[in-house]
Structures are given as C-alpha cells and as structure tokens.
Amino acid sequence: CIRIALKTPKKKKKINISVKYYSQGGINSDELKEEEEHLFSLLSESTVPAESQSAEAVSEQGQTRYPFWDCLQHCRSPSDVLDLTVQYAPTVRQVSNSLTHMWSTTKVMSEEQRRYELQLMFDHPAFNELLQTAMKVVGLMRVEDLAYSLLSMVKLGVPQRSRVIHTFLRTCQDKLNDFDERSLSVLASTLEHMEDNPNVDALKLVVEFRLPGINSVMALQTMMRMLGKDAPLGLKRKLEAKALSMTDQFSLPNTHYMISTMASMGFYSRPILDVCSKKITENLHGTPFSRLYSVLQSCTELHYRNMDLLTGIADYVLSTLDVWTKKQVLLFLSVFESLAFCPTALMEAFAEWIIANPDVLTLKDLLCVLRVYSSLNYDLQNHRQLFLDSLSQALDTYLPKMTGSELLKSVYWLCLLGHFPSAPLEQLLRSSTLDQFGSTGKTVNSHRHNLDLCLRLDRPPLPRPLTVLPSVLGDPVSFKSPPPWLLESLHSMLRDQADITLQEMVVVENFYLIDCVITKPLPNQTSATEATDKRLFWCSRIAVICAPRSGFCCGTNPRGPLAVKIRHLKILGYSPVLVTQKELQSVSEEKRMEFLRGLLFPEQHRSDIGTPLEQLGS
C-alpha cells in the first residue's frame, strides 16, 4: 500500500462566486469536446440504470427513493438539481449522482447559457449545502462515485483550493488501492485539469505507480494526458513501451485520440505515430471532420509528417469534396500548409471552385487562400491567371474595410505568387497607410523588403510606377553565417581549381544572403550550335544556398520566400543551387563531396550516380 501524506488547508475557504472558477470548462474546442465525449462514454457505461438505481435506493433507512431518481432524470440545469436536493435529503449515492448530473446538463448548453446557469448555481443557497453534505459522506462513497464527484466539481468550477476539493483529494489517496481501471482513468483526467499544488502532485505520483496494471487503451491515454508535458522523459518512455505493447487493442477512435494525446504530452514517438497513421489511412471513409482535423493539428504540433497519411487524407477530402463546407476545406488546406504538404489535386479543385465563385469568399477566407497558395508555391499552370484575377477581384471589394496589416499581408502573398494588382498596391503605398506600421517587428519589415524587391526586380506592368519609400524599409536584415561543414567541403572540392573562385556570405540587394558564390568561366563558344549545349545553362556565378528543411514542401519543391529568392537571384544573373542542412550534415564527407560535385559540375558527374535530387531523396 503506497501512501503519501497530503496537506489539508488549515482554514475553510469560502467559495467565491466568480466567473474565473467556471470559465475553465469551455466547450468550444474540438479537443475538449472529444475529451468530454470520452469521459461521458465512461460515465454512461458505469452509471447504474434507473431501475437498478431505484432498487438500490430501497436501502438506507428502509424507505423507497423512486421519486428522487425519476425527478433527477428530468432536471435540465444545475439549479433544477439543487431544487431537487432541497425537496429530498439525498443519500450518499444520490449526492454523487446529483453532482454528476449537474455537470452533464451544462455540456449541452451554449457558452453564454452555460455561464449564466453556472452563476445561478453558485448563487443558489442549496449549492453550499450540497457541498457540505458531500464532505460529510465522502468517506462512504464507492470509488467510482468518488472519482466522478471530484471530476464533476472541478468541471463545474468549484475552486480548486477549497476545502471540499482537498477533502476529496485526501479521500482519493486513502482509497486509491481500491480504484479499478475505470475509476483511475476518471481520476487521472480530473488531475490533468487541476492546478499544480502539493496535494495534486502527490496524488499524480501515486497514480503513476498503477501504470503496470493498466490494461485498457482508453485508461492509458487518460493517464498520459494527466502526466502531460512535464512528465520526465524516462516516464514517457515507459508509457511509450506500454502503448506499443497494446497496439493490437487500438480501435480506430483510439488511434485518433492517441495522436492528440502524444501532442498533449509533447512527446514524439515515431513507432506509435506510424502505427496510428497506418490504421487511420486504412479507415478514412466516414471519419468526421473534427477527428481528421484534430489528427492533422496534432501532427503539426509534433512536427510529424507521414506522407501516406497526408496523401490519404487529401485524397479522401477531394473524393468527398461535396460533403465538406467551404470553411472545412479551408481549414484542411491551412493545416496542410502548416505541415508543408502540398495537396496538389485538392488545391487544383478548390482553385477551380474559387474561379467559379469568387464573390462568396469572406475577407478571412481570402487571406487564408492567399497565405496557403503563396506559401506552398503551387503552380496552377493553365488556371493560374484566372485564379489570380479572381482573387484580385475579391480583394478589391474588401479594400475600403481592410486594415493596414491585412493589406500588407495580402499584397505580400500576391507578390510571392508573382501577381501585382494595381489597386491594392496603390492603396498600400500611400504614405497614410505606410505610416500605420511605424517601427514594427521583424515580419512586417521582411514583408516590406520583399515588396520593394518585387517591384524593382520583377518590374510588373503597372499603370504608373510604384515604389516603396526607403524611409519605411526599416532596419537591414540580419544574417547567419554559412554552416562550417559546407564551407569545408566546398574549399576541399575547389582546392585544385585555379580558374574557379569562391566567395563566402555574399549579400545582394541588402536583403538576400548567398552562403557561397562560385564563379567559373563559361565553356568556349565557337559556334551558335555550341551555344545551345546544355552545359552552357550553368551561369558563371553559382549561388549556393543552404536552406532549412522548412523552406521546402514535402519533397524538394521550394516554398514561399525561398521560391521568391530563387526567382530574384535568377533575374540578377545567378544560378541558384540549393542544399539542405539536415540531409548533408549527417552524411559522410565523401558522399557530401560527390553530391555537391553533381550539383556544381553536372557535365563532369557520372551518370551511374543519379541526379542530385535523387541523391537528396535517398
């Protein structure tokens, strides 16, 4: 028997009737709804049916309690339950069911109605009486009633530092060895939402010792959420091992919930995530939006990109496109963009829908579309001009009501797409609009520099010349040095090349950093025919750029600002060559040299090695 002494507050603290005590249980988030559905599934399975409850109620003091149980089922608010407890002196079991029913009635309410009803509950004179009774009979409660009563009070917003809560915590610790798996799961879920204090921390530690005896996936997930991000890495590894030993028990809802559970713990376990992704991918049909979106959001938090899962979800959304609302499709596209995944077919289909219905886009929709399509650098090919014109048409209707920040972001995203509508540009470049930004942050400064470069280098055909005033460009952009391993490899490779020069950290247009510029002579051109040779595609100035992995979509397609940087460097006469730090830093020096040689000197590269991009993907 494991016991840890818990501290009970010296003085009884009066329950404060304040919004802060019940604002924590909002019902707007999908994650909280999913969690409460999980808890109510436990509740519905463990609650005694009305008939058996009535039979049990023929117990204490030898009189029947049928009216109480019947009336409780018809209560539709916490105040209704409290009115009922005034009419009847509730038994031990009825105290627990009253608290649980009070919480369950608030779950189906709107947020505004919920706040109002909870305020009435705190104002009700019988509420304090019910809590006083609960403290008196807590030692007589069955463990499942004890767990659900504590959960209900926490969810209803009873102050966590109050005497009644600490009394229940102390009793839970005293009876913890009697808790079955279901009751332990409910207790773990309650502790997850409680503020840290010595009593809660001590009870969490005791609950932790019950891990080896857990045989239910749902109970394990609840415990994992209770322990959260602050759990030691060693304990997370134990939980991982326990979960892997139970993968054959994972139902489809378990796999959805497990991925969000891993995100709530901030724990990246590739084996668990791969198992869940495989099961989800094989059973996509009929999965509701909230679960798919929650899975994708959790993948974003964990920086987990499983191509089979992402492709499967994108294809499923595309095949059932008529089922989803415009908002749902936009949310899918937005989370795909966060994962740096470009769902080509889905983006093509949605672009066609926008071309046919540009007027139905709200300003929020429009900003989302511009961000996603510019960030993923998706080439619409034949639909490109129609799509961009449709977005410009929609943008023009919102110009009078847009803030300066919204206008700057929308114009910036259009510039990334290589599109320069005159009306938004003219409005943005007015001094009255530019003055709104002042000395703002790094992102705004970067957007203005990009806009300035696009106007100067892309030279869009505008009715009249437009420029960004130098006074609003802000401070120069700061730069990081190239990685040492790249410089060492390039110097080693070019050591015997007397006619080739290497420059480090070259800044062009006071904005773009080139890690290394390699200048080499062009092949001799003795005839017009030779001038068309493929080898002559390589310019005399090669711009070697070590790009982070976040600069690419899944695969090797540059995205957003990196794509524009490449476009502008080509205009300035450079031939950009991209290398990625993660892939090259981890390989041997010999393989790295061979890879760089294939990029910089393709005419000398052996055909049996494969293309540089193939090597990069290997």
N, C-alpha and C positions, 0 to 999 in steps of 0.2 A: 504494500500500500504506500503510495507516494503522496506526501503532504508537504505543502509549502505554506507557511503562515501568511495570512492575508491581513492587511491593516483595515480596520473599520473606522470611518470618520468619528472623531470624538463628539462632535455636535451634529444634531439633526439639522439638515439644511432645508429650509422651506422651498418648495417647488416654485420656481419663478415662472410666471405666465408670460413668456416672451417668445416671439417668433423664432428666435435663434435656436430654441430647443426642438422645434419640429420642422425647420427648413431643410434639415439634412436628408430627408427621405423623399426627395423629388422624384416624380415618375415620368420625367420627360425623356431620359436617356434610354436607348435601346438596351444598353448593358444592364442597367438597374432593373428594367422590365424582365429581361431574361433571367436575372438572378432571382427576382421575386417569384417568377413562374416556377423556378427550380424549388424554392422554399415551399411554395404552395402545393407543389406536387408531393413533397414530403408530408405536408400537413394533411392533404386530402387522403393520403394512404394510411396515415396513423390515427386520424380522428375516428373516434368510435361512432358508428351510425346512430341516428337519432333513437332507433328502437332500443339498441343495447344501452345507450346512454340513459334512457328512461328507466330501463330495467335496473341499471346500476344505482340510479337515483332513488330507488325504493329503500336505500340503505340507511344512511346516517340518521339517527333519531327515529327510525322506523316509519317515516311518512313519505308519501309519494311526492315527486318533484316534476311531474309531467308538465304542468303549465309553464315552468321556467324554461325548459328546453324547447318547447313549442314556440314560446314568445321570442326566445333568443334568435331563432331562425328568421324571424320577420323583422328584426332590427336592421335598419339601413344606415345608421350613423353611430358614432361613439356615444353621443348623447342619448340615443334610444336605448343603448345597452345600460348606460348609467341610470336612466329612469327605471329600467327593469330591476337593477340591483337594489333600488330603494323599496320596491314592492316586495321583494323576496330577500331573505337572508341567505346569500349564496354559500354553498358548501365549498369544500376545498377544490373539487373538480370544476365546479361552476365558476369559481374565481379565475381559474386558468382559462376556461373557455370564453369567459367574458372579455378578458384582455385580448385573447387571440381574435375573437370576433370583431372587437373594436378596430384592430389593425386591418383586418380583412375588408371591412366596409370602406376604409379610406383608399384602398388600392384602386377601386373602380371609379373614383371621383376625379374631376378635373383638378388642376393645380389650384385654381382660385377657390373652388368649393372645398377642397381639402384643407387649405389654410383656414378658411372660415370655420369649418367643422372642428378642427383641432383647437382653435381658440375657444369655441363653445365648450369643448371637452375640459380644457384647463379651468374655465370659469365655473364649471358645474360643481356644486357642493358635494356631490356623491363621488367625485373622482378621487379626492383625498381619502375619503372613507374606504374606497375600494383598494387603494394602495396600502392603507393601514392594515386592512384585512389580509391582503396578500403577504405582508411581512409577518403577520401572526401565524399564518398557516403554511408558510413556505417549507418548513421542515417536514410537513406531512404530505407534500406534493410528490407524485410519481416523477421519475426523472424526465420523461418526455414532456409532462406538463410544466415542469420547472424550466426546461430549455425553451419551450415555446413562449412561456410567460415572459422570460427575460428578453427574448427576441422581440416580442410584441411591444414591450415597454420602451425598448431602445428605438424601435421603428416609429413609435408614436411620439417620440421626442421627450420622454421623461429625462430630466437632467442626469447625466451620467455620473455626476459627483454626489447625487442624492443618496440618502440612507437606504432607500428601498432597493436601488440598483446594487449597492455594495452588499446588502444583506443577501440578495440573490446570488451574487458572485461568490460569497463565502459559502453559501449552501451548495452551490455547484461544485466547489472544490471538495467539500466534505463528502459529497455523494459521487464523485467522478468515477470511482471504480465500478459503480453500478450502471453507468451510462452505456447504453448499447450504441451501435454504429450510427443509427439514425439520429439519436439524441445528441451524440457527439458532433455530428455534422451540423445540426442546427446551432449548437453552442459555438462551434468554430465560426460559422457565418456571422453570429452575433458579435463575437470578439473582433472580427475583421473590421467592423464599422465603429468600434469603440475607441475613444481617445486613449493614448498611452498613459498608463499610470501603474504604480507598483502592483496593484491587485490584478489588473488585466494582464500585465506582462507575466506575472507568476502563473496565472491560470493558463496562459498560452504555453508556457513551458511544460506544464503538467500534461496538457492535451497532446503536446508533441510526442510524449513517451508512448502514446497509444498508437503511433503510426504503424508499427509492425502488424498490429492486429486488424487493420482496415482491409476489408475485402470488397468494398463497393467503390466503383469508379466515381460516383457522384460524391460520396463522402470524402474520398481522397482529394477531389477537386476543391471541395469546400475548405478543407484543411489547408490546401496550397494557397488559396486566396486569403485565408486568415493570416497565414505567416507572412505573405506579401513580399515586397521588395527588400525589406530589412532583414530577411532570414539569412543566416550565414551560408556561404557557398557550400560548405560541407553538408548542411541540411538539405539544400536544394538538390544536391547530387543524390542524397538518399531518396528524396521524393521522386526524382527522375528515375532512379532504379525501380522504385515501387510502381510507378506508372508504366514503365516498359514491361514489367512482369505481368501487367494486367491488360495489355493491348488487345488480347483476344476477346476481352469483355467489352471493348469500346463499341457502343452503339453510335449511330450517326449523330444524334444530339450530343453525345459525349465528346465526339471529335470536334464539333463546333465549339463547345464550351471549353475544351482543353486548350485550344489555341488562344482563346481570350484569357484563360487562366494563366497560361505562360506569360502573356503580355502583362497581366496584373502583377505578376511576380518579377517582371523584368529579367526573365531567365530564358536564354536562348539554348534550347536543346534540339539540335538538328535531328536526332533519331526520332524523338516524339513528334516533332513537327512534320517530318516526312511521312510517318505512319498516318497521322491525321489527314494530311494533304491527299494522300493516295485514296483514302476512304471517301473523302469529300468529293474528289474528282470523279470517282466511280458512281456517285449517287447524287448528282446535281439536280436531276429532274424533280421539280416540285418543291425545291428548297426556297423558303420565303426570303424576301429582300433583307429583312433585319439580320438574319443569320449570315447570309453571304457578305453583307456589308461589314458586320462585326468581325468576321474572319479576315477580310482584307485590311480593315483598320488595325487589327492585332498584328498582322504580318508587317504592316508599316512600322508599328512601334518596335517590333523585334528586328527590323531590317532583314526580314526573311523573304527571299524571292524564289519561289518554286515555279518554274516555267510551266510545268504540266498543270498545276493548279490555276495559275493566272490565265493560261490559254484556255483551259476548260471552262472557267467562269465566263470569260469574254465570249467564247463561242456559244455558251448557253444563253447569255443575255441577248446576243444577236439573234439566235434562233427563236427566241420568245419576245422579240422587241415590242410587239403589240401589247404585251401584258404589262410592261413597265410604264410608269408615268415619266414625263419629261424630267422631273426632279430626280427620280430614282436613277435614270440613265446618266444624268449629270454627276450625281454622287458616285456612281461607279467609275466614270471617266476621271473624276477628281482623285479618287483613291488609287486608281491605276497610275495616274501621273505621279502621285507621291511615291509609288513603288518603282518609278522609272520604267514602267512597262507600257509599250505602245500597242494597244489592241487594234491593229490595222483595219480589219474588216468592220469592226464596230464603229470606229471613227469615221470610216467612209460612209457607212449607212446613216449615221447621225448628221454628218455634213450634208447629205442629200436632203434629210428632213429639214435642216435649217434653211437650205436654199429654197425649199418649197414653203416654209413658214417662218420667215424672219421676224414678222411682227409679233409673234407670241413670246418672244424672249424678253423676260424682265431684265432690268439692269444687272441684278445679281447673276442671272443665267448668262448674260452676255460676258460679264467679267470672268466667269468660270470657263466658258468656252475659249475665250482668248488666252487665258492662262494655260489651259491644258494643251491646246493645239500648238501654241508657240513653244511651250516647254518641251513637248515630245518631238518637235520639229518634223511633224508628219507631212509628207508630200502628197497633196491631193491630186496631183497630176492634171487630168482634164477638167476636174471640178474646181481647181484652185481659184481662178479668177471669179467665177460665180459665187463661190463660198465667201471669199474676202469681200466682194461687193455687197453681199447680203449682210455680213457683219457690220460693214461701214454704214449701210442704210439703217440698221437697227441702232447703231451708236449715235448717228446724227439726231435721232428722235430724243435721246436722253441728254444731249449736250447741255440744255439750259439748267438741268437739275443735278448735274454731276459735280462732285467736289473736286478740288484741285488734285488730290491724291488719286482719286478714281480715274481722272482724266489722264494723269501722267502714266499710271499703270497700263491703261488700255492702249494709249499711243505707243508705249514701250513694247507691249506684246505684239502690236501690229507691225512695228518696225522689225522685231525679231522674225516675223513672217515675211519680211520684205515688201510690206504694203504701207503706203503713205497717203491716207486720205487727207485732203487739204483742210476741210472744216475743223476736225479735231486738232490738227496741228496748229492752225491759226489761233484757235482759242487757247491752246496750251501755252503758246509762245508769246502771248500778250504779257506785258510787264505786270499787269494786275494779277494775273494767275501765277506767274513765277514768283512774285513777292510773297505768296502764301507759304512757300516752302521754307524760306529763310535758310538758316544753318541747320539743316535737318540731318538725319542719320546716314549711315553708310549705304543703305539700299537705295534711297532716293538719289544720293549723289551718283551712284553707279548707273541708275536709270537715265539720269540727265546726260552723263558722259556717253552712254550708248546712243541716245537720241542724237546728240551732237555729231558723233561719228557716222551714224547712218545718213544724216542729211548731207555731210561733207563727202563721204566716200561712195555711197550708193547713188547719189545725185538723182533723186526721184524727180520726174517731170511734174512740177507744181505750177499753178497759175502765176505765182510770184515767188521769188527766192525767200526762203525762211531759214533762219539760223538761231542757234542758242547763244545768248549773250555770254561772253567769257566770265562775267561777274557772277553768274548763277551756277557755274560748274562746280564750285566747291573746292575742297582740298584735293591735291593729287592722290591717286590711288596708291596704297602701299603694296609692296611685292615681297614674295618669299623667294629665298634662294633655291636654285635647282637642287634636286637630290644628289648627294655626293656620288652614289653608285653610277648615276647616268653620266656625270662628267668623267669619271674614271674610265668607264667603258668607251666613251667617245674618244678621249685622248689616246687610249691604247690602240684603238682601231685606226686612228688617223696619224699615228706617230710617224709612219714611213711615207705619208702622202705629202710631199713637199708643195704641190700645187694647190692644196686644199687648206683653207683657213677655218679656224673655229673660234667663234665669239660666244662668251657666256653672258647671260642676263641682259638681253637687248630689249629695250623698251621703245615701242613705236607709238606715235601719236599720243604720247604721255599717258597711255591707258593700257595697252596690251603688252604683256610680258612674254617674250620668247625665251625659253630656257637656254637654247643654244641656236646659233645661226651658223650653218656650214655653207661656205662659199666655194664652189668648184667651177672650173672652166667648162663651158659647153663643148660638146664634140665639134670637130671641124666640119663646117658645112661647105661642101664643094659643089653642090648642085641643089636645085629645088626639090629633086626627088628625095635626097638625103634629109632635107629639112622636115620631111613628113615622117621620118623614122620615129618609132615610139620612144626611143631613148631620149629624143630631144624634148619630150614632155617635161622632163625634170629641169626645173629652172636652175640658174646658177646660185640662187640663195634658197637654201632649205631651212625652214623654220621647224626646229624640233621642239615639240610641246609635250611636257609630261603632265597629262591630265588626270584628275582624280576619277575614280570609278563612277562617282555621282554625275560626272559630266556626260555620261552615255546612257542611252536606254538599254534595256536588257539586250545584249548583243553588242554590236560595235557602232551603232548609229549615234553620232554626237547630238546632244540636245541643247535647246535654249541658247544661253550666252556663248557656249563653246562653238555651236554651229555658226553663230554670227561672227565670232572671232576668226574662224577659218575663212568665212566669206570675205571678210575685210582684208585679211592677210593676202589672200589671192589677188584682190584688187591692188594691193600695194606692191605686188610683184614677188611675193614669197610663195614657195611651195610647201604648205604645211604637212608635217609628218607627226602623227600622234602616237605616243607611247603611254601605257597605263602603269602607274606605280605598283599596284598590288601584284600584277602578273609578273612584271620584270624583276622586281626586287627579290622575289622568292626563288627565282631560278638560278642555275649555275652561271658563272661568268662566261663560260664557253657558249652556252645556249643563248645568253643575252647578247653576246657579240654577234652571233650568227643571225639573230633576229634583227638587230639594228643594221647589219650589213645588207640584209634583204630589203629593208625599208629605204636606205640611203643610196644603195648601189644596185638597183634591180637588174641592171644589164649584166652584172657580174654574178648574180645569185644563181645557185644551181637549181635546176627545175625539179629535182627529186626531193627538195626540202619542202616545197609547198609555198603558198603565198604567205606574206606576213600576217594577214588577217586570220588565215587558217592556223598559223602557229599561235597567235594570240588566243584563239578559242580553244586550243588543245590543252 
